[in-house]
């Protein structure tokens, strides 16, 4: 079986990647309030409530950091699609394989090189 053409790869993965990217960006903007600094006013909020708010803010910030990492990975995959460089292992130059790309289109290494 021959490797798919850049046009076939673009048709297969572009919609999926752009949809995921839009969802991540929306989610990031919708949760921006969760990452705002916590007000430390002792007269209005108790110590345990402040600690809980700080923990929630830290978890929201960590989640957004992971989300931003995925956004960067998707943007790089879309750029590779535009440059007809998508789907090829960055180490050995072989085709990564559609089954592997179906799992995660942002992958840049074949199974052998990923080990």
DRENBA-549401 format. One record per residue: residue in one letter; x, y, z of N, C-alpha, C, O in turn. Coordinates in steps of 0.05 Angstrom, whole numbers, padded with zeros to 5 digits, always signed. Example, Ala and Ser with C-alpha at 12.3 -4.5 7.8 and 13.67 -1.06 7.14 Angstrom:
<rs>
A+00264-00114+00156+00246-00090+00156+00264-00066+00156+00285-00066+00169 S+00257-00045+00142+00273-00021+00143+00258+00001+00157+00268+00023+00161 
</rs>
This chain:
<rs>
X+00017-00024+00000+00000+00000+00000+00018+00025+00000+00037+00026+00015 X+00011+00044-00017+00028+00068-00019+00020+00089+00002-00002+00088+00013 X+00038+00106+00008+00033+00127+00027+00013+00147+00016+00013+00152-00008 X-00004+00159+00033-00024+00178+00023-00010+00204+00013+00012+00211+00023 X-00023+00217-00005-00012+00242-00016-00017+00265+00005-00033+00262+00023 X-00002+00287+00002-00007+00310+00020-00036+00320+00019-00046+00328+00040 X-00048+00318-00004-00076+00327-00006-00095+00309+00009-00114+00318+00022 X-00090+00283+00008-00106+00263+00023-00103+00267+00053-00122+00266+00068 X-00078+00272+00062-00073+00277+00090-00087+00303+00099-00099+00304+00121 X-00085+00323+00083-00097+00349+00089-00127+00345+00092-00140+00355+00111 X-00139+00332+00073-00168+00327+00074-00177+00311+00098-00199+00315+00109 X-00160+00293+00106-00167+00275+00128-00163+00288+00156-00180+00285+00173 X-00141+00303+00159-00134+00313+00186-00140+00342+00190-00143+00350+00213 X-00141+00359+00170-00145+00388+00174-00171+00393+00189-00170+00408+00209 X-00194+00382+00181-00219+00388+00196-00217+00380+00225-00226+00395+00243 X-00206+00357+00230-00204+00347+00258-00186+00365+00275-00193+00372+00297 X-00163+00373+00264-00145+00390+00279-00157+00418+00283-00154+00429+00305 X-00169+00430+00263-00180+00457+00267-00203+00456+00286-00207+00475+00301 X-00219+00435+00286-00241+00433+00305-00231+00431+00334-00241+00444+00352 X-00211+00414+00338-00199+00411+00364-00187+00437+00374-00189+00445+00397 X-00173+00451+00356-00160+00476+00362-00181+00497+00371-00177+00511+00391 X-00203+00499+00356-00224+00518+00363-00236+00511+00390-00241+00529+00406 X-00240+00486+00396-00251+00478+00422-00232+00484+00445-00241+00493+00466 X-00207+00480+00441-00187+00486+00462-00186+00516+00467-00184+00525+00490 X-00186+00532+00446-00185+00561+00449-00210+00571+00463-00208+00589+00481 X-00233+00560+00456-00258+00568+00469-00257+00561+00499-00264+00577+00516 X-00248+00536+00505-00247+00527+00532-00228+00544+00549-00233+00550+00572 X-00205+00552+00536-00186+00569+00550-00198+00596+00557-00194+00606+00579 X-00212+00608+00538-00224+00634+00544-00247+00632+00564-00251+00650+00580 X-00262+00611+00563-00284+00607+00581-00275+00603+00610-00290+00609+00629 X-00252+00593+00614-00242+00587+00641-00221+00607+00651-00208+00602+00671 X-00219+00629+00637-00199+00649+00645-00204+00661+00673-00186+00667+00687 X-00229+00663+00680-00236+00673+00707-00226+00654+00729-00219+00664+00751 X-00225+00629+00723-00216+00609+00743-00186+00612+00749-00176+00603+00770 X-00171+00625+00731-00142+00628+00735-00134+00655+00746-00110+00660+00749 X-00153+00672+00751-00147+00699+00762-00136+00696+00790-00142+00677+00804 X-00120+00716+00798-00109+00715+00825-00131+00714+00846-00152+00727+00843 X-00126+00700+00868-00145+00697+00889-00142+00721+00908-00120+00728+00916 X-00165+00733+00915-00165+00755+00934-00161+00744+00962-00174+00725+00971 X-00142+00756+00976-00135+00746+01003-00145+00765+01024-00129+00773+01042 X-00170+00771+01024-00182+00789+01043-00193+00772+01067-00213+00759+01064 X-00179+00773+01090-00187+00757+01113-00214+00765+01125-00227+00749+01138 X-00222+00789+01120-00247+00798+01132-00272+00786+01117-00293+00784+01129 X-00268+00778+01092-00291+00768+01077-00290+00738+01072-00311+00726+01067 X-00267+00726+01074-00264+00698+01068-00246+00685+01089-00226+00696+01097 X-00254+00661+01098-00239+00647+01118-00214+00634+01107-00210+00633+01082 X-00196+00626+01125-00171+00614+01117-00174+00590+01099-00160+00587+01079 X-00191+00571+01107-00195+00547+01092-00208+00553+01064-00201+00540+01045 X-00226+00572+01063-00237+00579+01038-00217+00591+01019-00217+00586+00995 X-00198+00607+01030-00177+00618+01014-00158+00597+01004-00150+00597+00981 X-00152+00578+01021-00134+00556+01013-00148+00539+00991-00134+00531+00972 X-00174+00535+00993-00188+00520+00973-00188+00536+00947-00184+00525+00925 X-00192+00562+00948-00192+00579+00925-00165+00579+00911-00163+00579+00887 X-00143+00580+00927-00116+00579+00917-00111+00552+00902-00098+00551+00881 X-00121+00531+00915-00117+00505+00902-00132+00503+00876-00122+00492+00856 X-00157+00513+00875-00173+00512+00851-00159+00529+00829-00159+00521+00805 X-00148+00552+00837-00135+00569+00817-00110+00555+00806-00105+00557+00782 X-00095+00542+00823-00071+00528+00814-00078+00505+00795-00064+00500+00776 X-00099+00490+00802-00108+00469+00784-00117+00479+00757-00112+00467+00736 X-00132+00502+00757-00141+00514+00732-00117+00524+00716-00118+00521+00691 X-00097+00534+00729-00073+00544+00714-00058+00520+00702-00049+00522+00680 X-00056+00498+00717-00042+00475+00707-00057+00463+00683-00045+00455+00663 X-00083+00462+00685-00100+00451+00663-00096+00469+00639-00094+00459+00616 X-00096+00495+00642-00093+00513+00619-00065+00510+00607-00061+00513+00583 X-00045+00505+00624-00017+00501+00613-00017+00477+00595-00004+00477+00574 X-00030+00455+00603-00032+00431+00586-00047+00438+00561-00040+00429+00539 X-00069+00453+00564-00085+00461+00541-00068+00477+00521-00070+00473+00497 X-00052+00496+00531-00035+00513+00514-00014+00496+00500-00007+00501+00477 X-00004+00476+00513+00015+00457+00500+00003+00443+00477+00015+00439+00456 X-00022+00434+00481-00036+00420+00459-00042+00439+00437-00041+00432+00413 X-00049+00464+00443-00054+00484+00422-00029+00488+00405-00031+00490+00381 X-00006+00489+00418+00019+00493+00403+00025+00468+00386+00034+00471+00363 X+00019+00444+00396+00023+00420+00380+00005+00419+00356+00013+00411+00334 X-00020+00427+00359-00039+00428+00337-00030+00449+00317-00031+00443+00292 X-00022+00472+00326-00013+00493+00307+00011+00483+00291+00013+00489+00267 X+00029+00468+00304+00052+00457+00289+00043+00436+00269+00054+00435+00247 X+00024+00420+00276+00014+00399+00258+00000+00413+00234+00004+00404+00211 X-00015+00434+00239-00028+00448+00217-00008+00461+00198-00011+00461+00174 X+00014+00471+00210+00035+00483+00194+00048+00461+00177+00054+00466+00153 X+00053+00437+00188+00064+00415+00172+00046+00407+00150+00055+00401+00128 X+00019+00408+00155+00000+00401+00134+00002+00422+00111+00001+00414+00088 X+00004+00447+00118+00006+00468+00098+00032+00465+00081+00032+00471+00057 X+00053+00456+00094+00079+00454+00080+00083+00427+00068+00105+00421+00058 X+00063+00410+00067+00064+00382+00056+00086+00366+00070+00099+00349+00058 X+00090+00371+00096+00110+00357+00112+00097+00340+00133+00110+00329+00151 X+00071+00338+00132+00055+00324+00153+00057+00294+00149+00055+00284+00127 X+00059+00280+00171+00058+00250+00171+00084+00236+00167+00085+00212+00166 X+00106+00251+00166+00132+00239+00162+00148+00242+00188+00148+00263+00200 X+00162+00221+00195+00178+00220+00219+00200+00241+00218+00215+00242+00198 X+00202+00256+00239+00223+00277+00239+00251+00265+00244+00271+00279+00239 X+00252+00240+00253+00278+00228+00257+00288+00212+00233+00310+00217+00223 X+00272+00193+00223+00281+00175+00202+00270+00183+00174+00279+00173+00154 X+00249+00200+00173+00238+00208+00148+00217+00189+00136+00207+00194+00114 X+00211+00167+00150+00191+00148+00140+00163+00158+00147+00159+00174+00165 X+00143+00148+00133+00115+00155+00138+00108+00144+00166+00113+00121+00171 X+00095+00160+00182+00088+00152+00209+00067+00130+00209+00068+00112+00226 X+00048+00132+00191+00027+00112+00189+00000+00124+00197-00002+00138+00217 X-00020+00118+00181-00047+00129+00186-00059+00120+00213-00072+00135+00226 X-00054+00095+00220-00066+00085+00246-00054+00101+00269-00069+00108+00288 X-00029+00107+00268-00016+00123+00290-00026+00152+00289-00031+00164+00310 X-00028+00163+00265-00037+00190+00262-00067+00193+00270-00076+00214+00280 X-00082+00171+00266-00110+00172+00274-00112+00174+00305-00131+00186+00315 X-00094+00162+00319-00093+00165+00348-00087+00193+00357-00100+00204+00375 X-00067+00205+00344-00059+00232+00350-00046+00245+00326-00022+00239+00321 X-00060+00262+00312-00048+00274+00288-00025+00293+00293-00012+00302+00274 X-00019+00298+00318+00003+00317+00325+00030+00302+00328+00050+00314+00332 X+00029+00275+00326+00054+00260+00330+00074+00266+00308+00066+00271+00285 X+00099+00266+00315+00120+00273+00295+00140+00251+00292+00160+00254+00277 X+00136+00228+00305+00155+00206+00303+00140+00180+00298+00117+00176+00307 X+00152+00162+00282+00141+00136+00277+00144+00119+00303+00158+00128+00322 X+00132+00096+00303+00134+00078+00327+00162+00071+00333+00170+00072+00357 X+00178+00064+00313+00206+00056+00318+00222+00078+00331+00237+00074+00349 X+00220+00102+00320+00236+00125+00330+00225+00135+00357+00240+00147+00373 X+00199+00131+00362+00188+00140+00388+00197+00123+00411+00196+00132+00434 X+00206+00099+00405+00216+00081+00427+00241+00092+00436+00253+00080+00455 
</rs>
